[in-house]
Amino acid sequence: MASVLLLPSSSSSSCCCSRKINAAIHVPNLPKLSLSLPKIPTRNLGEELNIRDGFINTIPIEKINDRSHNSSTNIVTTQLYAILEAVANRIEMHANIGEQRDNWNTLLLNSINMMILTAATMAGVAATAGGIGMPLLASKLSSTLLYSAATGMLLIMNKIQPSQLAEEQRNATRLFKQLQSQIQTMLAVGTPTQEDVKEVMEKVLALDKAYPLPLLGAMLEKFPAKIEPAVWWPSIQKKNEYSHQGKQCYTTTAPKENNGWSEELEMEMREIIKVVERKDIEDYVRLGNLALKINKTLAISGPLLTGIAALGSAFVGHGSWAPIVAVAAGALASAVNAFEHGGQVGMVIEMYRNCGGFLQLLKESIETTLEERDLEKRENGELFEMKVALKLGRSLSQLRVLARKSASSHVDEFASKLF
């Protein structure tokens, strides 16, 4: 860049020429600077409204929803873990009490039988001693007291049925372990909801009611009028009245497009229900009632025989019939007691109740599934069929053969092959 400076000339003519002075100033070239301005972020309508209302630090709505969803999921997971801990505690309690009550059965059986046999021996010794005096009185008194004590202990033992109590606790332990496995699977592979928490809680409370721990005031009746299948699950709530009205229409014959369900599978499940109800449940109830009658007879006979033996031993020395009655009744009482509690007839009754309850639960689960008319809300049909087959101890082909036999009214076998 150059600038020219002009100096004024003098007035004389001799200095007519003007002087020009050229001056040049050199400025160095500055480097080019490339400035990039930040882009102004675009905001959606929700953020603009927040800014206008004075909320400068806003959180996107999607993040708020995610956080609330995660928070509710964490609460549900925490609740399930709390229930899982309670279930584990119940497993331990029922296992310990079941072992204790099994020991009751063994110890009481051995103790009572030893008392009865000792009393019978003392009655026989008193009869062979003959005469009167202190030896005869001591033998008679010892025999009578032992028979009386055995009678009282037998009444208590027959009332509580320790073998049946132990079987109840074993069943409770198994069912709580099954529930524990279901909760663990739910936490591992599922997305639990609050409804799942409610359902699990109801199952825990139903098991507590079905298999109580205390004896006094909560013990199950050991000699009911008749045996009914055990119920350890909560009552199934009825679904929406519109959910099971009308007939389900299948849009296609491909089961995969109907959540694994087809009309043939529905008919198969209905036939399985008929077989389970007519054959298996009915047979277990019949056997349970038969075992109940036998147990009632034995429970009355044992104390009655020991009572008769106690009276007979008291009259030893007053006739030839007294020692015979005392010894014979004592021997019979020992045999009856050994058969009832050594054979664990009470445990057999509880086993029949539990087997009937298992099949009753299977029947109700199939009926509840079929009542749901929305196929997408049902459990997958192929998976459900496999579960039913496994619960009955059959393969899928055997299950379908059984359903065909039921449809043709030529069923010559039970549905369950497990027990």
C-alpha positions as CSV (number, residue, x, y, z in Angstrom):
1,M,0.0,0.0,0.0
2,A,1.4,3.4,-1.0
3,S,0.5,6.9,0.0
4,V,1.7,10.2,-1.8
5,L,2.5,13.3,0.2
6,L,2.3,16.7,-1.7
7,L,4.3,19.7,-0.4
8,P,3.2,23.2,-1.4
9,S,5.5,25.1,-3.8
10,S,7.0,28.7,-3.3
11,S,5.5,31.7,-5.1
12,S,8.6,32.5,-7.0
13,S,8.6,31.5,-10.7
14,S,12.1,30.2,-10.4
15,C,10.8,27.4,-8.2
16,C,8.0,26.5,-10.6
17,C,8.6,22.9,-10.3
18,S,7.1,21.1,-7.4
19,R,8.7,18.3,-5.5
20,K,7.1,15.0,-5.1
21,I,8.2,12.6,-2.4
22,N,7.1,9.0,-2.7
23,A,7.0,7.0,0.5
24,A,6.1,3.3,0.6
25,I,5.0,1.4,3.8
26,H,5.2,-2.3,3.5
27,V,2.8,-4.3,5.8
28,P,3.3,-8.0,6.2
29,N,0.6,-10.4,4.9
30,L,-1.5,-11.8,7.8
31,P,-2.3,-15.5,7.8
32,K,-5.8,-16.5,6.8
33,L,-7.8,-17.6,9.8
34,S,-10.7,-20.2,9.3
35,L,-13.3,-19.7,12.1
36,S,-16.0,-22.3,12.5
37,L,-19.0,-21.2,14.4
38,P,-21.0,-23.8,16.5
39,K,-24.2,-24.9,15.1
40,I,-27.2,-23.8,17.0
41,P,-29.0,-27.0,18.2
42,T,-32.5,-27.4,17.1
43,R,-35.1,-28.1,19.8
44,N,-38.4,-29.8,19.6
45,L,-41.6,-28.3,20.8
46,G,-41.4,-29.8,24.3
47,E,-37.9,-28.3,24.9
48,E,-39.0,-24.9,23.5
49,L,-41.9,-24.8,25.9
50,N,-39.7,-25.8,28.8
51,I,-37.3,-22.9,27.9
52,R,-40.1,-20.4,27.7
53,D,-41.4,-21.5,31.1
54,G,-37.9,-20.9,32.6
55,F,-36.6,-24.4,32.7
56,I,-33.3,-24.1,31.1
57,N,-31.8,-27.5,32.0
58,T,-34.3,-29.8,30.4
59,I,-34.4,-33.6,30.2
60,P,-35.7,-35.2,27.0
61,I,-39.1,-36.9,27.5
62,E,-37.7,-40.2,26.2
63,K,-35.1,-40.3,28.9
64,I,-37.7,-39.5,31.6
65,N,-39.8,-42.4,30.4
66,D,-36.8,-44.7,30.3
67,R,-35.8,-43.8,33.8
68,S,-39.4,-44.3,35.1
69,H,-39.6,-47.7,33.4
70,N,-36.2,-48.7,34.8
71,S,-37.2,-47.6,38.3
72,S,-40.5,-49.6,38.2
73,T,-38.6,-52.6,36.9
74,N,-36.0,-52.3,39.7
75,I,-38.8,-52.2,42.3
76,V,-40.4,-55.3,40.8
77,T,-37.1,-57.1,40.8
78,T,-36.4,-56.1,44.3
79,Q,-39.8,-57.4,45.4
80,L,-39.3,-60.7,43.7
81,Y,-35.9,-61.1,45.4
82,A,-37.5,-60.4,48.7
83,I,-40.1,-63.1,48.0
84,L,-37.4,-65.5,46.9
85,E,-35.6,-65.0,50.2
86,A,-38.8,-65.8,52.1
87,V,-39.4,-68.9,50.0
88,A,-35.9,-70.1,50.7
89,N,-36.5,-69.6,54.4
90,R,-39.8,-71.6,54.2
91,I,-38.0,-74.4,52.3
92,E,-35.5,-74.7,55.2
93,M,-38.3,-74.6,57.9
94,H,-40.4,-77.3,56.2
95,A,-37.4,-79.5,55.6
96,N,-36.4,-79.3,59.3
97,I,-39.9,-79.8,60.6
98,G,-40.5,-82.7,58.3
99,E,-37.4,-84.4,59.5
100,Q,-38.4,-83.8,63.1
101,R,-41.9,-85.2,62.6
102,D,-40.5,-88.3,60.8
103,N,-38.3,-88.8,63.9
104,W,-41.5,-88.5,66.0
105,N,-43.0,-91.4,64.1
106,T,-40.0,-93.6,64.6
107,L,-39.3,-92.8,68.2
108,L,-43.0,-93.0,69.3
109,L,-43.5,-96.3,67.4
110,N,-40.5,-97.9,69.0
111,S,-41.2,-96.5,72.5
112,I,-44.9,-97.5,72.6
113,N,-44.2,-101.0,71.2
114,M,-41.5,-101.6,73.9
115,M,-43.9,-100.4,76.6
116,I,-46.7,-102.7,75.3
117,L,-44.4,-105.8,75.1
118,T,-42.9,-105.0,78.5
119,A,-46.4,-104.8,80.1
120,A,-47.4,-108.1,78.5
121,T,-44.3,-109.7,79.8
122,M,-45.0,-108.4,83.3
123,A,-48.6,-109.6,83.1
124,G,-47.3,-113.1,82.1
125,V,-44.8,-113.1,85.0
126,A,-47.4,-112.2,87.5
127,A,-49.7,-115.0,86.3
128,T,-47.0,-117.6,86.5
129,A,-45.8,-116.4,89.9
130,G,-49.0,-117.4,91.6
131,G,-50.2,-116.7,95.1
132,I,-50.5,-113.2,96.5
133,G,-48.0,-110.8,98.0
134,M,-45.7,-108.0,97.0
135,P,-44.2,-109.6,93.9
136,L,-47.6,-110.2,92.4
137,L,-48.8,-106.7,93.3
138,A,-45.6,-105.1,91.8
139,S,-45.9,-107.1,88.6
140,K,-49.6,-106.3,88.2
141,L,-49.1,-102.6,89.0
142,S,-46.2,-102.3,86.6
143,S,-48.1,-104.0,83.8
144,T,-51.2,-101.9,84.4
145,L,-49.3,-98.6,84.4
146,L,-47.3,-99.4,81.3
147,Y,-50.5,-100.4,79.4
148,S,-52.3,-97.2,80.6
149,A,-49.3,-95.0,79.5
150,A,-49.2,-96.8,76.1
151,T,-52.9,-96.2,75.7
152,G,-52.6,-92.4,76.3
153,M,-49.5,-92.1,74.0
154,L,-51.3,-94.1,71.3
155,L,-54.3,-91.8,71.5
156,I,-52.1,-88.7,70.9
157,M,-50.0,-90.5,68.2
158,N,-53.1,-91.6,66.3
159,K,-54.6,-88.1,66.5
160,I,-51.6,-86.3,65.0
161,Q,-50.5,-89.1,62.6
162,P,-46.7,-88.2,62.6
163,S,-46.1,-90.1,59.3
164,Q,-48.8,-88.0,57.6
165,L,-47.4,-84.8,59.1
166,A,-43.9,-85.7,57.8
167,E,-45.3,-86.3,54.3
168,E,-47.1,-83.0,54.4
169,Q,-43.8,-81.2,55.1
170,R,-42.0,-83.1,52.4
171,N,-44.7,-82.1,49.9
172,A,-44.5,-78.5,51.1
173,T,-40.7,-78.5,50.7
174,R,-40.9,-79.9,47.2
175,L,-43.6,-77.3,46.1
176,F,-41.7,-74.4,47.6
177,K,-38.6,-75.5,45.8
178,Q,-40.7,-75.6,42.6
179,L,-41.9,-72.1,43.3
180,Q,-38.3,-71.0,44.0
181,S,-37.2,-72.3,40.6
182,Q,-40.1,-70.5,38.9
183,I,-39.1,-67.2,40.5
184,Q,-35.5,-67.7,39.5
185,T,-36.4,-68.4,35.9
186,M,-38.7,-65.4,35.9
187,L,-35.8,-63.2,37.0
188,A,-33.3,-64.7,34.6
189,V,-35.2,-64.8,31.3
190,G,-38.4,-62.8,31.8
191,T,-39.5,-59.3,32.3
192,P,-41.4,-59.4,35.5
193,T,-44.3,-57.0,36.2
194,Q,-46.3,-56.1,39.3
195,E,-48.9,-58.7,38.3
196,D,-46.2,-61.3,38.5
197,V,-45.3,-60.2,42.0
198,K,-49.0,-60.4,43.0
199,E,-49.3,-63.9,41.6
200,V,-46.2,-65.1,43.3
201,M,-47.4,-63.7,46.6
202,E,-50.7,-65.5,46.2
203,K,-48.9,-68.8,45.6
204,V,-46.8,-68.4,48.7
205,L,-49.8,-67.7,50.9
206,A,-51.8,-70.6,49.3
207,L,-48.9,-73.0,50.1
208,D,-48.8,-71.7,53.7
209,K,-52.5,-72.4,54.1
210,A,-52.3,-75.8,52.4
211,Y,-49.3,-77.0,54.5
212,P,-49.3,-75.3,57.9
213,L,-46.3,-75.5,60.2
214,P,-48.0,-75.4,63.7
215,L,-49.9,-78.3,65.2
216,L,-52.3,-76.6,67.6
217,G,-55.2,-74.9,65.9
218,A,-53.9,-75.1,62.4
219,M,-53.2,-78.8,61.8
220,L,-55.0,-80.4,58.9
221,E,-57.9,-82.8,59.8
222,K,-56.4,-86.3,59.8
223,F,-59.8,-88.2,59.7
224,P,-62.2,-86.2,57.5
225,A,-65.5,-87.6,56.3
226,K,-64.0,-88.3,52.8
227,I,-60.7,-87.6,51.0
228,E,-60.5,-84.7,48.6
229,P,-57.5,-83.8,46.4
230,A,-55.1,-81.4,48.0
231,V,-55.3,-77.8,46.9
232,W,-52.1,-75.7,47.2
233,W,-52.6,-73.1,44.5
234,P,-54.6,-69.8,44.7
235,S,-58.1,-69.8,43.3
236,I,-58.0,-69.0,39.6
237,Q,-59.6,-65.6,38.9
238,K,-62.1,-65.4,36.2
239,K,-61.0,-63.5,33.2
240,N,-63.0,-60.8,31.4
241,E,-66.4,-62.1,30.6
242,Y,-65.8,-61.3,26.9
243,S,-62.5,-63.1,26.8
244,H,-64.0,-66.6,26.8
245,Q,-67.4,-66.1,25.1
246,G,-68.0,-67.5,21.7
247,K,-65.9,-69.9,19.7
248,Q,-62.4,-69.2,18.7
249,C,-62.0,-68.8,14.9
250,Y,-58.6,-69.8,13.6
251,T,-57.5,-67.6,10.7
252,T,-55.1,-70.2,9.2
253,T,-54.4,-73.8,9.5
254,A,-50.7,-73.1,10.3
255,P,-50.2,-73.4,14.1
256,K,-47.2,-71.1,14.0
257,E,-49.4,-68.3,12.9
258,N,-51.9,-69.0,15.7
259,N,-49.3,-69.0,18.5
260,G,-48.8,-72.7,18.2
261,W,-52.5,-73.5,18.6
262,S,-54.9,-75.3,16.3
263,E,-58.4,-76.9,16.5
264,E,-56.8,-80.3,16.7
265,L,-54.6,-79.3,19.7
266,E,-57.6,-77.9,21.5
267,M,-59.6,-81.1,21.0
268,E,-56.6,-83.1,22.2
269,M,-56.4,-81.1,25.4
270,R,-60.1,-81.5,26.0
271,E,-59.8,-85.3,25.7
272,I,-56.8,-85.3,28.0
273,I,-59.0,-83.5,30.6
274,K,-61.7,-86.1,30.3
275,V,-59.2,-89.0,30.9
276,V,-57.6,-87.3,33.8
277,E,-60.9,-86.6,35.5
278,R,-62.6,-89.9,34.8
279,K,-59.7,-92.3,35.4
280,D,-56.8,-90.8,37.4
281,I,-58.4,-88.4,39.8
282,E,-61.4,-90.7,40.5
283,D,-59.0,-93.6,41.2
284,Y,-56.8,-91.6,43.6
285,V,-59.8,-90.4,45.5
286,R,-61.1,-94.0,45.8
287,L,-57.8,-95.3,47.0
288,G,-57.5,-92.4,49.4
289,N,-60.9,-93.1,50.9
290,L,-60.0,-96.8,51.2
291,A,-56.8,-96.0,53.1
292,L,-58.7,-93.6,55.3
293,K,-61.1,-96.3,56.4
294,I,-58.3,-98.7,57.2
295,N,-56.5,-96.0,59.1
296,K,-59.6,-95.1,61.1
297,T,-60.1,-98.8,62.1
298,L,-56.4,-99.1,63.1
299,A,-56.5,-95.8,65.1
300,I,-59.5,-97.0,67.1
301,S,-58.3,-100.6,67.6
302,G,-54.8,-99.8,69.0
303,P,-55.9,-97.8,72.1
304,L,-58.9,-100.0,72.6
305,L,-56.7,-103.1,72.8
306,T,-54.2,-101.5,75.1
307,G,-57.1,-100.4,77.3
308,I,-58.5,-103.9,77.5
309,A,-55.0,-105.2,78.3
310,A,-54.7,-102.7,81.1
311,L,-57.9,-104.0,82.6
312,G,-56.9,-107.6,82.2
313,S,-53.5,-107.0,83.9
314,A,-55.3,-105.3,86.8
315,F,-57.3,-108.5,87.5
316,V,-54.4,-110.9,87.2
317,G,-54.7,-113.4,90.1
318,H,-58.5,-113.2,90.2
319,G,-59.2,-115.7,87.5
320,S,-57.5,-117.6,84.7
321,W,-59.0,-115.3,82.0
322,A,-57.3,-112.1,83.2
323,P,-53.7,-112.9,82.2
324,I,-54.8,-114.3,78.9
325,V,-56.7,-111.2,78.1
326,A,-53.8,-109.0,79.2
327,V,-51.1,-110.8,77.2
328,A,-53.2,-111.4,74.1
329,A,-54.6,-107.9,73.9
330,G,-51.1,-106.4,74.3
331,A,-49.7,-108.6,71.6
332,L,-52.5,-107.6,69.2
333,A,-52.1,-103.9,70.1
334,S,-48.4,-104.1,69.3
335,A,-49.1,-105.7,65.9
336,V,-51.8,-103.0,65.1
337,N,-49.5,-100.2,66.1
338,A,-46.7,-101.6,64.0
339,F,-48.9,-101.9,61.0
340,E,-50.5,-98.5,61.3
341,H,-47.4,-96.4,62.0
342,G,-44.7,-98.7,60.8
343,G,-46.5,-99.1,57.5
344,Q,-47.2,-95.3,57.6
345,V,-50.8,-95.5,56.5
346,G,-51.2,-91.8,57.2
347,M,-48.4,-91.1,54.7
348,V,-50.1,-93.2,52.1
349,I,-53.3,-91.1,52.5
350,E,-51.4,-87.9,52.1
351,M,-49.6,-89.3,49.1
352,Y,-53.0,-90.1,47.4
353,R,-54.3,-86.6,48.3
354,N,-51.2,-85.0,46.8
355,C,-51.4,-87.1,43.6
356,G,-55.0,-86.2,43.2
357,G,-54.2,-82.5,43.7
358,F,-51.4,-82.6,41.1
359,L,-53.8,-83.9,38.5
360,Q,-56.5,-81.5,39.6
361,L,-54.1,-78.6,39.1
362,L,-53.2,-79.9,35.6
363,K,-56.9,-80.2,34.7
364,E,-57.6,-76.6,35.9
365,S,-54.6,-75.2,34.1
366,I,-55.7,-76.8,30.8
367,E,-59.3,-75.5,31.3
368,T,-58.1,-72.0,32.1
369,T,-55.8,-71.9,29.1
370,L,-58.6,-73.1,26.7
371,E,-61.0,-70.5,28.2
372,E,-58.8,-67.7,26.9
373,R,-60.2,-66.9,23.5
374,D,-57.3,-64.6,22.5
375,L,-54.7,-66.9,21.1
376,E,-51.9,-64.4,21.5
377,K,-52.6,-64.2,25.3
378,R,-52.3,-68.0,25.7
379,E,-49.0,-69.8,26.3
380,N,-47.5,-71.1,23.1
381,G,-49.5,-74.2,22.1
382,E,-46.5,-76.4,21.2
383,L,-44.8,-75.5,24.5
384,F,-48.0,-76.1,26.4
385,E,-48.5,-79.5,24.9
386,M,-44.9,-80.5,25.7
387,K,-45.4,-79.4,29.4
388,V,-48.6,-81.5,29.7
389,A,-46.9,-84.5,28.2
390,L,-44.0,-84.2,30.6
391,K,-46.3,-83.8,33.6
392,L,-48.1,-87.0,32.6
393,G,-44.8,-88.9,32.0
394,R,-45.5,-89.3,28.3
395,S,-44.0,-88.4,24.9
396,L,-45.9,-86.2,22.5
397,S,-46.9,-89.2,20.3
398,Q,-48.1,-91.1,23.4
399,L,-50.2,-88.1,24.4
400,R,-51.8,-87.8,21.0
401,V,-52.6,-91.6,21.0
402,L,-54.2,-91.2,24.4
403,A,-56.4,-88.4,23.1
404,R,-57.5,-90.4,20.1
405,K,-58.4,-93.3,22.4
406,S,-60.5,-91.0,24.6
407,A,-62.2,-89.6,21.5
408,S,-63.2,-93.1,20.4
409,S,-64.2,-94.1,24.0
410,H,-61.7,-96.9,24.2
411,V,-59.5,-95.7,27.0
412,D,-57.9,-98.7,28.8
413,E,-55.1,-96.9,30.7
414,F,-54.5,-94.0,33.0
415,A,-53.4,-90.6,31.8
416,S,-50.4,-90.4,34.1
417,K,-47.5,-92.8,33.9
418,L,-45.5,-91.1,36.6
419,F,-47.4,-92.6,39.6
